[in-house]
Amino acid sequence: MKSRLRFSVVALLSVLCLPALAGEAPASKSAAPAKGPPAAWPKGTYAALDKLPDWGGVWVLSRGRPAPGAAAPEQPRLKGDYLARYQTWQKDVRDNNGVVRKDVSNCMPPGMPNMMGTGQYPMEFLFTPGRVTTLHEAWMQTRSIFTDGRGHPEDLELGVFGHSIGHWEGATLVVDTIGIKPITELGAGMKHSDKLHVTERIHLAADDAESLVVEMTMEDAEALEAPYHRTLTFKRQRDWNLMEFVCAENDRNPVDASGHTQFK
């Protein structure tokens, strides 16, 4: 009897919860209105991607030697406390026979701006509506560049990769990045402030469709005497795939007698 009563109550609730037969069926929770920027609502906006340049494959940094007589690559011109800290770091390295003392984990990824030029580790570009995503084999870093017309948020929270917005000028992707944590570096031992502003112009080389050029300008009124420019060139590999880079598999930091983790 109790089971029949329980069944009757469940049946009654089921009937009460059904939409009225004469009314409209309730809208599906998964159905979203087609509004907002393409990065958030990509359905129906993929056709425009065919008009973008071909950056398929993965890209490997070229590290050719400078031509004889060529000027030395530009270096960041630090100032004030940032210069003093760098000079102290240089002395520490010399005094420790070239061993670099770290204040972060061995598995800390380089983040911006150095993630764009990490040696032998390739990167890949993914084009989706309203967004360009960069995938980096080194530390398996991922960077989102929003191209849907949005600006930087007013309540921006600092991050290792910063916040990037971009737009296309013909076949060149122009990227504006701010909000980069000072924990990252401009170069080995070269710190920056949270005001670092990075502008990139990314395009295929004019004379070689298998080469990609990244022109970077870094500005920081607190840390730099003048804007710092860096140009990176990459070669395409069509049949390569990015490999796993799980740093935590081998993140071994020594511990001293007091139990404190040592970073080397």
VMD Tcl script that draws the C-alpha trace (Angstrom):
set ca {
  {0.00 0.00 0.00}
  {2.81 2.35 0.95}
  {4.64 1.67 -2.32}
  {1.45 2.38 -4.31}
  {0.95 5.66 -2.43}
  {4.57 6.64 -3.04}
  {4.15 5.91 -6.75}
  {0.96 8.00 -6.90}
  {2.72 11.00 -5.31}
  {5.62 10.75 -7.76}
  {3.20 10.48 -10.68}
  {1.27 13.52 -9.49}
  {4.45 15.58 -9.16}
  {5.53 14.51 -12.63}
  {2.25 15.68 -14.11}
  {2.43 19.00 -12.30}
  {5.96 19.58 -13.58}
  {5.04 18.96 -17.23}
  {4.60 22.05 -19.43}
  {1.02 22.93 -20.32}
  {-0.07 21.06 -23.41}
  {-1.30 24.24 -25.04}
  {1.81 26.23 -24.10}
  {5.26 26.29 -25.56}
  {7.88 23.74 -24.60}
  {10.46 25.10 -22.17}
  {13.64 26.33 -23.79}
  {16.60 24.00 -23.58}
  {19.18 25.07 -20.98}
  {21.93 24.37 -23.48}
  {20.41 26.68 -26.09}
  {22.07 30.09 -25.77}
  {21.11 33.23 -27.63}
  {23.47 34.03 -30.49}
  {24.81 37.26 -29.05}
  {28.01 38.63 -27.61}
  {31.57 38.42 -28.97}
  {32.47 35.55 -31.32}
  {34.98 34.17 -28.82}
  {32.08 33.47 -26.45}
  {29.47 32.52 -29.08}
  {31.42 31.02 -32.00}
  {28.57 29.17 -33.72}
  {27.99 30.44 -37.22}
  {31.13 32.59 -37.38}
  {33.79 30.12 -38.54}
  {33.63 31.06 -42.24}
  {35.56 34.26 -41.61}
  {38.61 32.23 -40.55}
  {39.27 31.26 -44.17}
  {40.25 34.86 -44.87}
  {43.08 34.77 -42.30}
  {46.66 33.91 -43.30}
  {47.89 30.32 -43.19}
  {49.79 29.77 -39.94}
  {49.22 26.01 -39.87}
  {51.81 23.59 -38.51}
  {54.12 24.28 -35.59}
  {56.81 26.93 -35.41}
  {60.38 26.52 -34.17}
  {62.56 29.45 -33.14}
  {65.46 30.15 -35.52}
  {68.74 30.75 -33.72}
  {71.09 31.69 -36.49}
  {74.34 33.47 -35.73}
  {74.42 37.20 -36.50}
  {76.15 38.15 -39.72}
  {79.79 39.29 -39.39}
  {79.88 42.94 -38.41}
  {76.21 43.02 -37.45}
  {75.24 45.00 -34.36}
  {74.76 43.07 -31.14}
  {71.13 42.25 -30.28}
  {69.38 44.95 -28.29}
  {69.23 44.42 -24.53}
  {66.78 45.83 -21.97}
  {68.07 49.07 -20.43}
  {67.07 48.73 -16.80}
  {67.03 51.66 -14.40}
  {66.84 52.44 -10.70}
  {66.17 49.58 -8.30}
  {65.62 47.17 -11.21}
  {69.16 47.82 -12.47}
  {70.61 47.48 -8.96}
  {68.79 44.17 -8.45}
  {70.08 42.86 -11.77}
  {73.67 43.84 -10.93}
  {73.34 42.04 -7.59}
  {72.00 38.99 -9.43}
  {74.97 39.07 -11.84}
  {77.46 39.19 -8.95}
  {75.67 36.33 -7.21}
  {75.93 34.21 -10.37}
  {79.64 34.96 -10.71}
  {80.28 34.17 -7.04}
  {78.45 30.83 -7.40}
  {80.40 29.68 -10.48}
  {77.54 30.33 -12.85}
  {74.85 28.65 -10.75}
  {71.62 30.66 -10.94}
  {69.77 31.00 -7.66}
  {65.99 30.99 -8.12}
  {63.19 32.44 -6.03}
  {60.53 30.37 -7.78}
  {59.89 26.68 -8.38}
  {61.90 24.80 -10.98}
  {58.57 24.22 -12.73}
  {57.66 27.89 -12.99}
  {56.92 28.56 -16.69}
  {58.59 31.62 -18.24}
  {55.28 33.31 -19.05}
  {55.25 36.58 -20.97}
  {57.27 37.82 -22.71}
  {59.84 34.99 -22.81}
  {57.31 32.27 -23.60}
  {57.25 33.59 -27.17}
  {60.87 32.60 -27.77}
  {61.76 29.49 -25.78}
  {64.62 27.79 -27.58}
  {64.03 24.42 -29.15}
  {60.44 24.08 -27.96}
  {57.92 24.83 -30.75}
  {54.60 26.62 -30.57}
  {51.35 26.37 -32.47}
  {48.61 28.87 -33.36}
  {44.91 27.99 -33.28}
  {42.41 30.28 -35.01}
  {38.86 30.28 -33.67}
  {36.21 32.98 -33.98}
  {37.22 36.00 -31.94}
  {40.36 34.42 -30.56}
  {43.89 33.33 -31.45}
  {45.31 30.75 -29.06}
  {49.00 29.96 -28.80}
  {50.04 26.53 -27.57}
  {53.62 26.19 -26.35}
  {55.37 22.86 -25.92}
  {57.57 24.34 -23.16}
  {55.73 23.85 -19.87}
  {52.57 23.27 -21.98}
  {51.73 26.96 -21.72}
  {48.55 28.33 -23.31}
  {47.89 31.95 -24.19}
  {44.60 33.50 -25.35}
  {44.63 36.56 -27.63}
  {41.09 37.96 -27.95}
  {40.31 39.42 -31.36}
  {36.58 40.01 -30.86}
  {36.85 43.73 -30.15}
  {36.86 43.57 -26.36}
  {39.25 45.73 -24.34}
  {41.29 44.97 -21.26}
  {39.08 44.54 -18.17}
  {39.03 47.36 -15.64}
  {39.43 44.93 -12.74}
  {42.32 43.09 -14.39}
  {44.02 40.48 -12.23}
  {47.73 40.02 -12.91}
  {48.83 36.71 -14.43}
  {51.95 35.01 -15.69}
  {50.66 35.31 -19.26}
  {48.98 38.68 -18.82}
  {45.83 39.71 -20.68}
  {46.10 39.94 -24.47}
  {43.80 41.57 -26.99}
  {44.54 41.77 -30.71}
  {43.31 42.84 -34.11}
  {44.26 42.10 -37.69}
  {45.90 44.69 -39.91}
  {45.79 42.85 -43.20}
  {47.87 39.69 -42.67}
  {49.51 41.00 -39.47}
  {48.19 40.20 -36.01}
  {48.76 43.16 -33.68}
  {48.66 42.14 -30.02}
  {48.49 44.31 -26.89}
  {49.35 42.65 -23.57}
  {49.24 44.05 -20.04}
  {48.69 42.65 -16.55}
  {51.87 40.54 -16.42}
  {53.05 39.43 -13.00}
  {56.50 40.79 -12.02}
  {57.49 37.23 -11.22}
  {58.36 36.79 -14.94}
  {61.49 38.25 -16.50}
  {62.54 40.30 -19.53}
  {65.75 38.27 -19.68}
  {67.75 36.12 -17.27}
  {67.73 37.98 -13.95}
  {66.03 41.04 -15.46}
  {62.87 41.89 -13.56}
  {60.06 44.24 -14.60}
  {57.19 45.99 -12.84}
  {53.47 45.26 -13.05}
  {53.25 48.14 -15.56}
  {54.97 46.13 -18.31}
  {53.20 46.67 -21.65}
  {54.03 44.37 -24.57}
  {53.04 45.09 -28.17}
  {53.55 42.42 -30.83}
  {53.24 42.43 -34.60}
  {53.08 38.83 -35.84}
  {53.19 38.01 -39.56}
  {54.68 35.72 -42.18}
  {58.00 36.89 -43.57}
  {57.62 38.96 -46.73}
  {60.04 36.77 -48.69}
  {59.30 33.37 -47.13}
  {55.83 31.99 -46.36}
  {57.47 29.25 -44.24}
  {58.91 31.81 -41.80}
  {56.99 33.67 -39.11}
  {58.18 36.94 -37.59}
  {57.26 38.21 -34.12}
  {58.21 41.86 -33.55}
  {57.96 42.75 -29.87}
  {58.11 46.14 -28.16}
  {58.25 46.17 -24.36}
  {57.56 49.33 -22.38}
  {57.83 49.78 -18.62}
  {58.14 53.31 -17.23}
  {59.20 51.99 -13.82}
  {61.85 49.48 -14.89}
  {63.13 50.56 -18.33}
  {65.01 53.63 -19.53}
  {63.46 53.20 -22.99}
  {61.26 50.73 -24.87}
  {62.96 47.40 -25.52}
  {62.61 45.82 -28.96}
  {63.04 42.16 -29.82}
  {62.43 40.37 -33.13}
  {61.98 36.60 -33.27}
  {61.89 34.46 -36.42}
  {60.39 30.98 -36.60}
  {60.48 28.21 -39.21}
  {57.40 26.12 -39.98}
  {57.16 22.34 -39.55}
  {53.96 21.06 -41.15}
  {54.16 17.45 -39.96}
  {55.21 18.01 -36.36}
  {53.00 17.79 -33.28}
  {53.63 19.33 -29.87}
  {54.86 16.87 -27.26}
  {53.94 16.65 -23.60}
  {56.03 18.70 -21.19}
  {54.96 17.75 -17.66}
  {57.52 19.49 -15.50}
  {56.04 18.13 -12.26}
  {57.27 14.65 -13.22}
  {60.82 15.78 -12.42}
  {60.41 18.82 -10.17}
  {63.11 17.95 -7.63}
  {64.16 20.75 -5.33}
  {66.72 19.97 -2.61}
  {65.76 20.45 1.04}
  {68.19 21.72 3.69}
  {68.68 20.37 7.21}
  {65.91 22.63 8.52}
  {63.40 21.30 6.02}
  {63.36 24.43 3.87}
  {63.10 23.96 0.13}
  {66.15 25.17 -1.75}
  {65.85 26.58 -5.25}
  {68.82 26.19 -7.55}
}
mol new
graphics top color blue
foreach p $ca { graphics top sphere $p radius 0.5 }
foreach p [lrange $ca 0 end-1] q [lrange $ca 1 end] { graphics top cylinder $p $q radius 0.2 }
display resetview
